[in-house]
């Protein structure tokens, strides 16, 4: 019965039938799905009552029942056509971030534009449609089951400690928080924004907040604008394709004091090179009279104008060090079969550790860091938005990043967000490329997901390199992941 009424009262429009599509496409131009009106449970009940009254009045000839049935039918018709009219010339824009960090909140702003409407709209709901998470970055099933069992056990223990009314209140709060949540990689409230009213010739903005639980590339594929105004018997909606991509960077952790001691011993063994690192005014030590032999670039023109004679700046002379970081995500087939979920967790820890190293040695500007990773990076998606399974490559030997600023730092974090275990091992080629730099007194760290055997290195064994195995017990002493509640992670401004 419900399907029959939905077919009768639903009508779709093609893109060429809608002169004013309600959603303004900014990044991706795809066909608009059209307008659709569906009957809800309340409306189905009202329609059944109206049909019963009409048939009864026609069969018995009672004018009062006929008038009452006509009233119900007119009431339903007004609700149907008013709801469809409320979405005309109503435009929606989405402002989503380009990147986010695991464990840190991100904000998606929704703007509703009624500047072209001659009347106001009420009770407008805007909903985002997220694409399913790529299974490449998804947690294994056994880890999901373990986390679910652990969470359920912890919740039961907490509820037992509470009284009856406190327990009832806690369950209600948890039900509200998890209603419609996206569990596939996004821990957030339902991605829905509610606008009580959209006044004519005005704009309104709202936003929803989410937290990513895993790194990778997430896409918002479509946006739906709907309303059940005025009576809630029908739901009129317009679904349009509006694509946004968010690169989810790995969560940075914390380097412990034991790592500082370990890295400090390595830096003491290597002699640091000294150089004039920059000409930034904030690094000026003193201003003195200009002497013969001084560079013209060091002239302090303001001080020269005040003192009426040439003045020169003395710059700070600081110690700089060169650091090479190679992230090796290759795992032997035997190890991958035996460890499964443990290997996935170790790989995520190694990626977070590499991200922490890059951030640590570049935030103060006293280190020159070179970075590469032995991993597969997926190719950019084609114009139709489809990603081929084989479209991934490993550029470890040639693709080195000299991390010096925000742009290069973002590029490194993007690689770490999309990296996966390589199908072809190129660690030896990466080591050869690093040796060809001829960097003296450089600190070299090779971070791997398992112990690197001599067979993998062969003749390319590097005695100056420091190997960090993310699967060893010592690794936990060097590195700790920050909990999701901490907000002092990497700067998300770039």
C-alpha positions as CSV (number, residue, x, y, z in Angstrom):
1,X,0.0,0.0,0.0
2,X,2.8,2.4,0.9
3,X,4.7,1.7,-2.3
4,X,1.6,2.3,-4.3
5,X,1.1,5.8,-2.8
6,X,4.8,6.6,-3.2
7,X,4.6,5.8,-6.9
8,X,1.5,7.9,-7.3
9,X,2.7,10.9,-5.3
10,X,6.4,10.9,-6.4
11,X,7.6,12.5,-9.5
12,X,11.2,13.0,-10.8
13,X,12.5,15.8,-12.9
14,X,15.5,15.7,-15.2
15,X,18.2,18.3,-15.3
16,X,16.7,20.1,-18.3
17,X,13.3,20.3,-16.7
18,X,14.6,22.3,-13.7
19,X,15.5,25.8,-14.9
20,X,16.8,26.8,-11.4
21,X,18.5,23.8,-9.7
22,X,18.5,24.3,-5.9
23,X,22.2,23.5,-5.5
24,X,25.1,25.5,-6.9
25,X,27.8,23.1,-8.0
26,X,31.2,24.7,-7.4
27,X,33.8,21.9,-8.0
28,X,32.2,19.0,-9.8
29,X,29.6,19.3,-12.5
30,X,27.4,16.3,-12.7
31,X,23.8,15.6,-13.6
32,X,21.2,16.7,-11.0
33,X,19.1,13.8,-9.8
34,X,15.9,15.9,-9.6
35,X,13.1,16.6,-7.3
36,X,11.3,13.8,-5.4
37,X,8.4,13.8,-3.1
38,X,7.7,10.7,-0.9
39,X,4.9,10.0,1.5
40,X,5.8,9.3,5.1
41,X,4.0,7.1,7.7
42,X,1.9,10.0,9.0
43,X,0.9,10.9,5.5
44,X,0.1,7.3,4.6
45,X,-2.3,7.1,7.5
46,X,-4.0,10.4,6.5
47,X,-4.4,9.2,2.9
48,X,-6.0,6.0,4.1
49,X,-8.5,7.9,6.3
50,X,-9.3,10.3,3.4
51,X,-9.8,7.4,1.0
52,X,-12.0,5.6,3.5
53,X,-14.2,8.7,4.0
54,X,-14.5,9.3,0.2
55,X,-15.5,5.7,-0.6
56,X,-18.0,5.7,2.4
57,X,-19.6,8.9,1.4
58,X,-19.9,7.8,-2.2
59,X,-21.4,4.5,-1.2
60,X,-23.9,5.8,1.3
61,X,-24.5,9.3,-0.1
62,X,-23.9,11.1,3.1
63,X,-23.0,14.7,2.4
64,X,-21.2,15.3,5.8
65,X,-18.8,12.4,5.1
66,X,-18.3,13.7,1.6
67,X,-17.4,17.2,2.9
68,X,-15.1,15.7,5.6
69,X,-13.4,13.5,3.0
70,X,-12.9,16.5,0.7
71,X,-11.4,18.4,3.6
72,X,-8.8,15.7,4.2
73,X,-8.0,15.4,0.5
74,X,-7.6,19.2,0.1
75,X,-5.5,19.3,3.3
76,X,-3.1,16.6,1.8
77,X,-2.9,18.3,-1.5
78,X,-2.0,21.6,0.0
79,X,0.8,19.9,2.0
80,X,2.1,18.1,-1.1
81,X,2.3,21.2,-3.4
82,X,3.5,23.6,-0.7
83,X,6.4,21.4,0.2
84,X,7.5,21.2,-3.4
85,X,7.2,24.9,-3.8
86,X,9.3,25.6,-0.7
87,X,12.5,24.2,-2.4
88,X,12.2,26.2,-5.6
89,X,15.1,28.7,-6.3
90,X,16.7,27.6,-3.0
91,X,20.5,27.2,-3.4
92,X,22.9,25.5,-1.1
93,X,26.7,25.8,-0.9
94,X,29.1,23.7,1.1
95,X,32.5,24.9,2.5
96,X,34.5,21.8,3.5
97,X,38.2,21.8,4.6
98,X,40.8,20.5,2.2
99,X,42.5,18.5,5.0
100,X,42.1,17.3,8.5
101,X,43.9,15.3,11.1
102,X,43.0,12.0,12.7
103,X,41.5,12.6,16.1
104,X,41.0,16.4,15.7
105,X,37.6,18.0,14.9
106,X,36.8,19.3,11.5
107,X,34.0,21.7,10.5
108,X,31.8,21.6,7.4
109,X,29.9,24.8,6.8
110,X,26.5,24.7,4.9
111,X,25.1,27.9,3.5
112,X,21.5,28.2,2.3
113,X,20.7,31.0,-0.1
114,X,17.2,32.3,-0.6
115,X,18.0,35.6,-2.3
116,X,16.1,34.6,-5.5
117,X,12.9,33.6,-3.6
118,X,9.9,35.8,-3.2
119,X,8.7,33.9,-0.1
120,X,10.4,32.3,2.9
121,X,11.0,28.6,3.4
122,X,10.7,26.8,6.7
123,X,12.0,23.6,8.3
124,X,14.7,23.0,5.6
125,X,17.1,20.0,6.2
126,X,20.4,19.8,4.4
127,X,22.2,16.4,4.4
128,X,25.6,15.4,3.1
129,X,26.2,12.0,1.5
130,X,29.7,10.5,2.3
131,X,31.3,8.0,0.1
132,X,32.2,4.7,1.7
133,X,35.8,4.5,3.1
134,X,38.5,3.0,0.9
135,X,39.1,-0.5,2.3
136,X,42.8,0.1,1.8
137,X,42.9,2.4,4.8
138,X,40.2,0.6,6.8
139,X,41.0,-1.4,9.9
140,X,40.9,-5.2,9.6
141,X,37.8,-7.0,10.7
142,X,39.4,-8.6,13.8
143,X,40.6,-5.2,15.1
144,X,37.1,-3.9,14.6
145,X,35.6,-6.8,16.5
146,X,38.1,-6.4,19.4
147,X,37.4,-2.7,19.6
148,X,33.7,-3.2,19.6
149,X,33.9,-5.9,22.3
150,X,36.2,-3.7,24.4
151,X,33.9,-0.7,24.1
152,X,30.8,-2.7,25.0
153,X,32.5,-4.2,28.1
154,X,33.8,-0.8,29.3
155,X,30.3,0.7,28.8
156,X,28.7,-2.1,30.8
157,X,31.1,-1.6,33.7
158,X,30.5,2.1,33.7
159,X,26.7,1.7,33.7
160,X,26.8,-0.8,36.6
161,X,28.5,1.8,38.8
162,X,25.6,4.3,38.2
163,X,22.2,4.5,39.8
164,X,19.0,3.7,38.0
165,X,18.1,7.2,36.9
166,X,21.7,8.1,36.1
167,X,21.9,5.0,34.0
168,X,18.7,5.9,32.1
169,X,20.0,9.4,31.5
170,X,23.3,8.1,30.2
171,X,21.7,5.7,27.8
172,X,19.5,8.5,26.4
173,X,22.5,10.8,25.9
174,X,24.5,8.0,24.1
175,X,21.5,7.3,21.9
176,X,21.3,10.9,20.8
177,X,25.0,11.1,20.1
178,X,25.2,7.9,18.0
179,X,21.9,8.3,16.1
180,X,22.7,8.2,12.4
181,X,26.5,8.3,13.0
182,X,28.9,7.4,10.2
183,X,30.9,4.6,11.7
184,X,33.0,3.9,8.5
185,X,36.0,6.1,9.3
186,X,34.0,9.1,10.6
187,X,33.0,9.4,14.3
188,X,30.6,12.3,14.2
189,X,27.0,13.3,14.6
190,X,24.8,12.7,11.6
191,X,26.0,15.0,8.8
192,X,22.7,16.9,8.8
193,X,22.1,20.7,9.2
194,X,18.6,22.0,10.2
195,X,17.5,25.5,9.2
196,X,14.3,26.5,11.1
197,X,13.7,29.2,8.5
198,X,15.2,30.6,5.3
199,X,13.9,34.2,5.0
200,X,13.3,35.5,1.5
201,X,16.3,37.3,-0.1
202,X,18.6,36.3,2.8
203,X,21.3,33.8,3.5
204,X,21.8,31.5,6.5
205,X,24.8,29.5,7.6
206,X,25.1,26.4,9.9
207,X,27.8,23.7,10.3
208,X,28.3,20.3,11.6
209,X,31.4,18.9,13.4
210,X,33.1,15.5,12.8
211,X,36.3,13.6,13.8
212,X,38.1,11.2,11.5
213,X,39.3,8.0,13.1
214,X,41.6,6.9,10.2
215,X,43.8,8.5,7.7
216,X,43.2,8.4,3.9
217,X,41.1,10.3,1.4
218,X,37.4,10.9,2.1
219,X,34.9,12.2,-0.3
220,X,31.5,13.9,0.0
221,X,29.7,13.0,-3.2
222,X,26.2,14.6,-3.0
223,X,24.0,16.9,-1.0
224,X,20.3,16.6,-0.3
225,X,17.9,19.5,0.5
226,X,14.5,18.4,1.9
227,X,11.6,19.6,3.9
228,X,8.4,18.2,5.5
229,X,6.7,21.6,5.9
230,X,3.9,22.4,6.6
231,X,2.2,19.2,7.9
232,X,4.8,16.5,7.7
233,X,2.7,14.1,5.5
234,X,5.2,14.3,2.6
235,X,8.9,14.7,2.3
236,X,10.0,16.8,-0.7
237,X,13.7,16.6,-1.5
238,X,16.3,17.6,-4.1
239,X,19.5,15.6,-4.4
240,X,22.4,17.1,-6.4
241,X,26.0,16.0,-7.1
242,X,28.5,18.3,-5.2
243,X,31.9,16.7,-4.6
244,X,34.5,17.6,-2.0
245,X,37.6,15.7,-1.1
246,X,39.3,15.8,2.3
247,X,42.8,14.4,2.9
248,X,43.0,13.0,6.4
249,X,46.5,13.3,7.8
250,X,47.8,10.8,10.3
251,X,47.8,11.6,14.0
252,X,51.0,13.0,15.3
253,X,52.3,11.5,18.6
254,X,54.8,12.4,21.3
255,X,58.5,11.6,21.3
256,X,59.6,10.5,24.8
257,X,62.6,11.5,26.8
258,X,64.3,8.2,25.9
259,X,64.1,9.2,22.2
260,X,65.6,12.6,22.9
261,X,68.5,10.8,24.7
262,X,68.9,8.4,21.8
263,X,68.8,11.1,19.1
264,X,71.0,13.3,21.3
265,X,73.8,10.6,21.4
266,X,73.6,10.3,17.6
267,X,73.9,14.1,17.1
268,X,76.9,14.3,19.4
269,X,78.7,11.7,17.3
270,X,78.1,13.8,14.2
271,X,79.7,17.2,13.9
272,X,77.2,19.9,13.2
273,X,77.9,22.3,10.4
274,X,77.6,26.0,11.0
275,X,76.4,28.6,8.5
276,X,74.6,31.8,8.2
277,X,71.1,30.4,7.9
278,X,69.0,33.4,6.9
279,X,68.8,37.2,6.8
280,X,65.6,37.5,8.8
281,X,65.6,40.8,10.9
282,X,64.3,38.8,14.0
283,X,67.7,37.0,14.0
284,X,69.7,40.2,14.3
285,X,72.1,40.1,17.3
286,X,73.4,43.6,17.2
287,X,73.8,46.7,15.0
288,X,77.3,48.2,14.6
289,X,79.2,50.5,12.3
290,X,79.7,49.2,8.8
291,X,83.3,48.1,8.0
292,X,85.1,47.5,4.8
293,X,84.5,43.9,3.7
294,X,81.0,43.7,5.0
295,X,78.2,42.7,2.6
296,X,75.9,45.4,1.3
297,X,73.0,43.2,2.1
298,X,73.7,43.5,5.9
299,X,73.3,47.3,5.9
300,X,70.6,48.5,8.4
301,X,69.1,51.4,6.5
302,X,66.9,52.7,9.3
303,X,69.8,52.8,11.7
304,X,71.9,54.4,9.0
305,X,69.4,57.2,8.5
306,X,69.2,57.9,12.3
307,X,72.9,57.9,12.9
308,X,73.9,59.5,9.6
309,X,76.6,56.9,8.9
310,X,76.5,53.3,7.5
311,X,75.3,50.7,10.0
312,X,75.6,46.9,9.6
313,X,73.7,44.0,11.2
314,X,75.3,41.1,13.0
315,X,73.3,37.9,12.5
316,X,73.0,35.0,14.8
317,X,75.2,32.1,13.9
318,X,73.4,28.9,14.8
319,X,74.0,25.2,14.5
320,X,72.2,23.3,11.7
321,X,72.0,19.6,11.2
322,X,71.0,17.5,8.2
323,X,68.5,14.6,8.8
324,X,67.4,11.9,6.4
325,X,64.2,9.9,7.2
326,X,63.2,6.8,5.2
327,X,59.9,5.2,6.0
328,X,59.8,1.6,4.9
329,X,56.3,0.1,4.8
330,X,57.3,-3.2,3.1
331,X,56.4,-6.4,4.9
332,X,57.2,-9.9,3.7
333,X,54.3,-12.1,2.6
334,X,54.9,-14.6,5.4
335,X,54.8,-11.8,8.0
336,X,51.6,-10.3,6.4
337,X,49.8,-13.6,6.7
338,X,50.8,-14.3,10.3
339,X,50.3,-10.9,11.8
340,X,47.3,-9.5,9.9
341,X,45.7,-7.0,12.3
342,X,48.9,-6.6,14.3
343,X,50.7,-5.6,11.1
344,X,48.1,-3.0,10.2
345,X,48.4,-1.4,13.7
346,X,52.2,-1.5,13.4
347,X,52.1,0.2,10.1
348,X,49.8,3.0,11.4
349,X,52.2,3.5,14.3
350,X,55.2,3.8,12.0
351,X,53.4,6.3,9.8
352,X,52.4,8.4,12.8
353,X,56.0,8.2,14.1
354,X,57.4,9.4,10.8
355,X,54.9,12.3,10.8
356,X,56.0,13.2,14.3
357,X,59.7,13.1,13.3
358,X,59.0,15.4,10.3
359,X,57.1,17.9,12.4
360,X,59.6,17.8,15.3
361,X,62.7,18.5,13.2
362,X,61.1,21.2,11.0
363,X,59.1,23.3,13.4
364,X,62.1,25.1,14.9
365,X,63.9,25.7,11.5
366,X,67.3,24.5,12.8
367,X,67.4,21.3,10.8
368,X,67.5,20.4,7.1
369,X,65.3,17.4,6.6
370,X,65.1,15.0,3.6
371,X,62.2,12.5,3.5
372,X,61.1,9.6,1.3
373,X,59.0,6.5,1.9
374,X,59.1,3.0,0.5
375,X,55.4,2.7,-0.1
376,X,52.7,2.8,-2.8
377,X,50.9,6.1,-3.4
378,X,47.7,6.1,-5.4
379,X,47.4,8.0,-8.6
380,X,44.9,10.9,-8.7
381,X,41.4,9.9,-9.7
382,X,40.3,10.4,-13.3
383,X,37.9,13.0,-14.5
384,X,34.9,10.7,-13.9
385,X,36.0,10.3,-10.2
386,X,36.9,6.6,-10.5
387,X,40.1,5.2,-9.1
388,X,41.7,2.1,-10.7
389,X,42.9,-0.6,-8.3
390,X,46.3,-0.8,-10.1
391,X,46.8,3.0,-10.2
392,X,49.5,3.2,-7.5
393,X,53.2,3.6,-7.7
394,X,56.4,3.6,-5.6
395,X,58.7,6.5,-6.3
396,X,61.0,6.0,-3.3
397,X,64.4,6.1,-5.2
398,X,63.7,9.4,-7.0
399,X,61.0,11.2,-5.1
400,X,62.7,12.9,-2.1
401,X,61.2,15.9,-0.3
402,X,63.4,18.6,1.2
403,X,61.1,19.8,4.0
404,X,61.6,23.5,4.5
405,X,58.2,25.1,4.7
406,X,54.5,24.8,4.8
407,X,54.1,23.7,1.2
408,X,56.7,20.9,1.4
409,X,55.4,19.9,4.8
410,X,51.8,19.5,3.4
411,X,53.2,17.4,0.5
412,X,54.9,15.0,3.0
413,X,51.8,14.7,5.2
414,X,49.7,14.0,2.1
415,X,52.0,11.2,1.1
416,X,51.8,9.8,4.6
417,X,48.0,10.0,4.5
418,X,47.7,8.0,1.3
419,X,50.6,5.6,1.8
420,X,50.1,1.8,1.7
421,X,52.3,-1.3,1.8
422,X,54.3,-1.5,-1.4
423,X,54.0,-4.4,-3.9
424,X,57.5,-3.8,-5.0
425,X,60.4,-3.3,-2.5
426,X,62.6,-0.3,-3.4
427,X,64.4,0.2,-0.1
428,X,67.8,-0.6,-1.6
429,X,67.2,2.0,-4.4
430,X,66.2,4.6,-1.8
431,X,69.4,4.0,0.2
432,X,71.5,4.3,-2.9
433,X,69.9,7.6,-3.8
434,X,70.4,8.9,-0.2
435,X,74.1,7.9,-0.4
436,X,74.5,9.9,-3.6
437,X,73.6,13.1,-1.9
438,X,77.1,13.1,-0.3
439,X,75.8,14.8,2.9
440,X,78.4,14.8,5.5
441,X,77.6,14.5,9.2
442,X,73.9,13.7,8.4
443,X,71.7,11.7,10.8
444,X,69.9,8.9,9.0
445,X,66.7,7.2,10.4
446,X,65.1,4.2,8.6
447,X,61.7,3.5,10.1
448,X,60.3,0.0,9.3
449,X,57.3,-2.1,10.2
450,X,59.5,-5.2,10.8
451,X,63.2,-6.0,11.3
452,X,65.1,-5.4,8.1
453,X,67.1,-8.5,7.2
454,X,70.6,-8.4,5.5
455,X,69.1,-10.2,2.5
456,X,66.9,-7.1,1.7
457,X,69.9,-4.8,1.9
458,X,72.6,-6.9,0.3
459,X,75.6,-4.8,-0.5
460,X,73.7,-1.6,0.3
461,X,74.1,-2.0,4.1
462,X,74.4,1.5,5.5
463,X,76.5,1.6,8.7
464,X,75.7,5.3,9.3
465,X,71.9,4.6,9.3
466,X,69.9,4.1,12.5
467,X,67.2,1.5,12.2
468,X,63.9,2.0,14.1
469,X,61.6,-1.1,14.1
470,X,58.0,-0.2,14.9
471,X,57.2,-3.8,15.9
472,X,59.9,-4.0,18.6
473,X,59.1,-3.4,22.3
474,X,61.7,-0.6,22.4
475,X,59.6,1.4,20.0
476,X,56.9,2.0,22.7
477,X,59.6,3.6,24.8
478,X,60.5,6.1,22.1
479,X,57.0,7.0,20.8
480,X,53.5,7.4,22.2
481,X,50.3,8.3,20.4
482,X,48.4,11.3,21.7
483,X,44.9,10.6,22.8
484,X,42.1,12.0,20.6
485,X,41.1,14.6,23.4
486,X,44.4,16.5,23.1
487,X,44.2,19.4,20.8
488,X,47.9,20.3,20.6
489,X,48.5,18.3,17.4
490,X,50.0,19.6,14.2
491,X,48.9,22.9,12.9
492,X,46.0,22.3,10.4
493,X,46.4,25.7,8.8
494,X,48.4,24.5,5.8
